[in-house]
Amino acid sequence: MAKRFTDTNKYKKTFFRSLPAAYKLFWDYLYHDCDHAGIWHVDIEIAQIYVGKECEISLPGALSLFNSDEERIVVIHGGVKWFIPQFISFQYGPLNPNVKAHSSALFILEKEGIDPYTLRVREGLANPYPKSCLTLKDMDKDKDKDEDHMLPPTKDPLQTTSPVSKITSTLKEPVVLEEKPPKPLKKPQVTANFTQPSLKEVSDYCAERNNQVDPEHFVDSYTSKGWMVGKNKMKCWRAAVRTWEKNNFSNNQKGSASSQLSTDEELERIYGKSK
């Protein structure tokens, strides 16, 4: 999110105090919505949404109020964009090409046809009252008028053949586009997330199966191994309990080294096949 300087004294200035409430909001919105070179892409519909529908604003009204005593808004590119010269002066001061933070603003101003040092629009780009500065209601009225006065298109008497027929007539053979077969969709790989069981969960499961596996020994054994089965991460601790159960890991006899090894080998074989 871009951060910008704000004028804490603007509420003390006559210009800002004299603005109607809706245009106070609109002026503040312009300073936040313009790019870092002070260029605002004119969009009265979006501006009206942000200012609030109950605070009706219009582009001609804004230009009249903002430029009442000095030129604070410069309309460029036929009303498509607005330029705010004071934004540059307040945010940067005099622009310097040797300052990295100024280089992007200098580039944008040059591209928009604005002298970055005088902050004046080069001749031929400014248009103080473009057609695009109508309110939304006026634009709807003009649209209705244009539709009422729209005439059907007339044919050119000198044009006997359509441009499309001229192009197709020059082709000796029809062009056949080869359709490539669709690529087969790859099945998404589903990876199960292993959750380390608590001692109570293992104890409850062993009691449910009525086996002789020592839950505490089971949990301590795999906790020391980081819940790994060989080189693979354990996927199902209940399956491991059942394997211990099958290899006779009892409460009274924790299991010999050979039975422990065979249990791990069997689990590793199971996990290896599932890869």
C-alpha positions as CSV (number, residue, x, y, z in Angstrom):
1,M,0.0,0.0,0.0
2,A,1.5,3.3,-1.1
3,K,2.1,5.9,1.6
4,R,1.8,9.6,0.9
5,F,2.3,12.9,2.7
6,T,-0.9,14.7,3.6
7,D,-1.5,18.4,4.3
8,T,-2.6,18.7,7.9
9,N,-3.3,22.4,7.4
10,K,-5.7,22.0,4.4
11,Y,-8.8,22.5,6.7
12,K,-7.4,26.0,7.5
13,K,-7.1,27.1,3.9
14,T,-9.9,29.2,2.4
15,F,-10.1,27.1,-0.8
16,F,-10.8,23.8,1.1
17,R,-13.1,25.4,3.6
18,S,-15.2,27.0,0.9
19,L,-15.8,23.6,-0.9
20,P,-19.2,21.9,-0.4
21,A,-18.9,18.7,1.7
22,A,-19.2,16.3,-1.3
23,Y,-16.3,18.1,-3.1
24,K,-14.1,18.1,0.0
25,L,-14.4,14.4,-0.1
26,F,-13.8,14.3,-3.8
27,W,-10.7,16.5,-3.6
28,D,-9.2,14.2,-0.8
29,Y,-10.1,11.2,-2.9
30,L,-8.2,12.5,-5.9
31,Y,-5.0,12.9,-3.9
32,H,-5.3,9.2,-2.8
33,D,-6.5,7.7,-6.1
34,C,-4.1,9.4,-8.5
35,D,-0.8,7.7,-9.4
36,H,2.5,8.8,-8.0
37,A,2.9,11.4,-10.8
38,G,-0.4,13.1,-9.9
39,I,-2.3,11.6,-12.9
40,W,-5.9,10.6,-12.2
41,H,-7.6,8.3,-14.7
42,V,-11.1,9.9,-14.9
43,D,-13.8,7.5,-13.6
44,I,-16.7,9.4,-12.1
45,E,-18.7,6.2,-11.4
46,I,-16.0,4.8,-9.2
47,A,-15.4,8.2,-7.6
48,Q,-19.1,8.5,-6.8
49,I,-19.1,5.1,-5.1
50,Y,-16.1,5.9,-2.9
51,V,-17.3,9.5,-2.0
52,G,-20.8,8.1,-1.3
53,K,-24.0,8.1,-3.4
54,E,-25.7,10.5,-1.1
55,C,-22.9,13.1,-1.9
56,E,-23.6,13.8,-5.6
57,I,-20.6,15.1,-7.6
58,S,-20.0,15.9,-11.2
59,L,-16.8,16.5,-13.3
60,P,-17.9,20.0,-14.5
61,G,-18.8,21.0,-11.0
62,A,-15.5,19.8,-9.7
63,L,-13.5,21.7,-12.3
64,S,-15.5,24.8,-11.6
65,L,-14.8,24.6,-7.9
66,F,-11.3,23.4,-7.9
67,N,-10.1,25.9,-10.5
68,S,-12.1,28.8,-9.2
69,D,-9.1,31.0,-8.3
70,E,-6.1,29.0,-9.7
71,E,-5.5,26.0,-11.9
72,R,-5.4,23.0,-9.6
73,I,-6.7,20.5,-12.1
74,V,-5.4,20.2,-15.7
75,V,-7.5,18.1,-18.1
76,I,-5.4,16.2,-20.5
77,H,-6.0,13.7,-23.4
78,G,-9.5,15.0,-24.1
79,G,-10.7,14.4,-20.6
80,V,-9.5,10.9,-20.2
81,K,-7.1,11.9,-17.5
82,W,-6.6,14.8,-15.0
83,F,-3.3,16.1,-13.8
84,I,-2.8,17.7,-10.4
85,P,0.3,19.9,-10.5
86,Q,0.2,20.6,-6.7
87,F,0.6,16.9,-6.0
88,I,4.1,16.9,-7.5
89,S,5.1,20.1,-5.6
90,F,3.8,18.8,-2.3
91,Q,5.0,15.2,-2.5
92,Y,8.5,15.7,-4.1
93,G,9.3,19.4,-4.4
94,P,11.5,20.1,-7.5
95,L,12.0,16.9,-9.4
96,N,15.6,15.7,-9.7
97,P,16.5,12.9,-12.3
98,N,19.4,11.9,-10.0
99,V,17.0,11.0,-7.2
100,K,15.8,7.4,-7.6
101,A,12.4,8.1,-6.0
102,H,11.7,10.8,-8.7
103,S,12.7,8.8,-11.7
104,S,9.4,7.0,-12.1
105,A,7.4,10.2,-11.7
106,L,9.6,11.9,-14.3
107,F,9.0,9.0,-16.8
108,I,5.2,9.2,-16.4
109,L,5.1,12.9,-16.8
110,E,7.2,12.8,-20.0
111,K,5.0,10.0,-21.3
112,E,1.8,12.0,-20.6
113,G,3.3,15.1,-22.4
114,I,3.9,17.2,-19.3
115,D,7.0,19.2,-18.7
116,P,8.3,17.8,-15.4
117,Y,10.1,21.0,-14.4
118,T,7.4,23.6,-15.2
119,L,4.6,21.2,-14.6
120,R,2.8,22.6,-17.7
121,V,1.1,20.5,-20.3
122,R,2.8,20.7,-23.7
123,E,0.7,22.5,-26.4
124,G,-2.1,20.5,-27.9
125,L,-2.8,18.1,-25.0
126,A,-4.9,20.2,-22.6
127,N,-8.7,20.5,-23.1
128,P,-10.5,22.4,-20.3
129,Y,-14.0,21.3,-21.1
130,P,-14.0,18.0,-22.9
131,K,-17.1,16.1,-23.7
132,S,-16.2,13.3,-21.3
133,C,-16.6,15.7,-18.4
134,L,-20.4,15.3,-18.4
135,T,-22.3,14.0,-15.4
136,L,-23.7,10.4,-15.4
137,K,-27.2,11.8,-16.0
138,D,-26.0,14.0,-19.0
139,M,-24.1,11.1,-20.5
140,D,-27.3,9.0,-20.4
141,K,-29.3,11.9,-22.1
142,D,-26.7,12.2,-24.8
143,K,-26.8,8.4,-25.4
144,D,-30.6,8.5,-25.8
145,K,-30.3,11.4,-28.3
146,D,-27.7,9.6,-30.3
147,E,-29.9,6.5,-30.5
148,D,-32.9,8.6,-31.6
149,H,-30.9,10.3,-34.4
150,M,-29.1,7.2,-35.5
151,L,-29.6,6.5,-39.2
152,P,-29.2,3.1,-40.9
153,P,-25.8,2.6,-42.7
154,T,-25.8,3.4,-46.4
155,K,-24.1,1.3,-49.0
156,D,-21.4,2.7,-51.1
157,P,-22.7,2.6,-54.7
158,L,-19.1,2.1,-56.0
159,Q,-18.6,-0.9,-53.9
160,T,-19.9,-4.0,-55.7
161,T,-18.1,-6.7,-53.7
162,S,-17.4,-6.9,-50.0
163,P,-13.9,-6.8,-48.7
164,V,-14.3,-10.3,-47.4
165,S,-15.3,-11.7,-50.8
166,K,-12.2,-10.0,-52.3
167,I,-9.9,-11.8,-49.8
168,T,-11.6,-15.2,-50.2
169,S,-11.5,-14.9,-54.0
170,T,-7.7,-14.6,-54.0
171,L,-7.3,-17.9,-52.1
172,K,-6.7,-20.8,-54.5
173,E,-7.2,-23.5,-52.0
174,P,-9.1,-23.4,-48.7
175,V,-6.9,-23.3,-45.6
176,V,-7.5,-26.1,-43.2
177,L,-6.5,-25.6,-39.7
178,E,-5.2,-28.7,-37.9
179,E,-6.9,-29.3,-34.6
180,K,-4.5,-30.5,-31.9
181,P,-5.9,-33.1,-29.6
182,P,-6.5,-31.8,-26.0
183,K,-3.8,-32.6,-23.5
184,P,-4.9,-35.2,-20.9
185,L,-5.6,-33.6,-17.6
186,K,-3.2,-34.6,-14.8
187,K,-4.8,-36.0,-11.7
188,P,-4.1,-33.8,-8.7
189,Q,-1.8,-35.4,-6.2
190,V,-3.5,-35.7,-2.8
191,T,-1.2,-35.8,0.1
192,A,-2.5,-36.8,3.5
193,N,-1.5,-34.7,6.4
194,F,-0.3,-36.8,9.3
195,T,-1.2,-35.7,12.8
196,Q,0.8,-37.1,15.7
197,P,-1.5,-39.0,18.1
198,S,-1.7,-38.4,21.8
199,L,-1.0,-41.1,24.3
200,K,-4.7,-41.1,25.2
201,E,-5.7,-41.7,21.5
202,V,-3.3,-44.6,21.2
203,S,-4.5,-46.0,24.5
204,D,-8.2,-45.8,23.5
205,Y,-7.4,-47.4,20.1
206,C,-5.5,-50.3,21.8
207,A,-8.4,-50.8,24.3
208,E,-10.9,-50.7,21.4
209,R,-8.9,-53.5,19.6
210,N,-8.3,-55.3,23.0
211,N,-4.7,-56.0,22.0
212,Q,-1.6,-56.2,24.1
213,V,0.3,-53.2,22.6
214,D,1.8,-50.9,25.2
215,P,0.6,-47.4,24.1
216,E,3.3,-45.6,26.1
217,H,6.0,-47.7,24.5
218,F,4.5,-47.2,21.1
219,V,4.3,-43.4,21.4
220,D,7.9,-43.1,22.9
221,S,9.3,-45.3,20.2
222,Y,8.0,-43.3,17.2
223,T,8.5,-39.9,19.0
224,S,12.2,-40.7,19.2
225,K,12.2,-41.4,15.5
226,G,10.3,-38.2,14.6
227,W,7.3,-40.4,13.6
228,M,9.3,-41.8,10.6
229,V,9.0,-45.3,9.2
230,G,12.4,-45.9,7.7
231,K,12.9,-42.9,5.3
232,N,9.2,-42.2,5.0
233,K,6.9,-40.1,7.1
234,M,4.3,-42.1,8.9
235,K,0.9,-41.8,7.3
236,C,-1.4,-43.8,9.6
237,W,-0.5,-44.5,13.2
238,R,-3.4,-46.9,13.6
239,A,-1.9,-49.1,10.8
240,A,1.3,-49.1,12.8
241,V,-0.6,-50.2,16.0
242,R,-2.1,-53.0,14.1
243,T,1.3,-54.1,12.8
244,W,2.7,-54.0,16.4
245,E,-0.3,-56.1,17.4
246,K,0.4,-58.7,14.7
247,N,4.1,-58.9,15.8
248,N,3.1,-59.5,19.4
249,F,4.4,-56.3,21.0
250,S,2.8,-56.9,24.4
251,N,2.6,-55.0,27.6
252,N,4.6,-57.5,29.4
253,Q,7.2,-58.1,26.7
254,K,8.1,-54.9,24.7
255,G,9.4,-57.0,21.9
256,S,12.9,-58.2,20.9
257,A,15.2,-56.3,18.7
258,S,14.5,-58.7,15.9
259,S,10.7,-58.3,16.2
260,Q,11.1,-54.5,16.3
261,L,13.2,-54.6,13.2
262,S,10.7,-56.8,11.4
263,T,7.9,-54.5,12.4
264,D,9.8,-51.4,11.0
265,E,10.7,-53.4,7.8
266,E,7.1,-54.4,7.3
267,L,5.8,-50.8,7.8
268,E,8.5,-49.4,5.5
269,R,7.6,-52.0,2.8
270,I,3.9,-50.9,3.1
271,Y,4.8,-47.2,2.9
272,G,7.2,-47.8,0.0
273,K,4.5,-49.5,-2.0
274,S,2.1,-46.6,-1.4
275,K,4.5,-44.0,-2.9
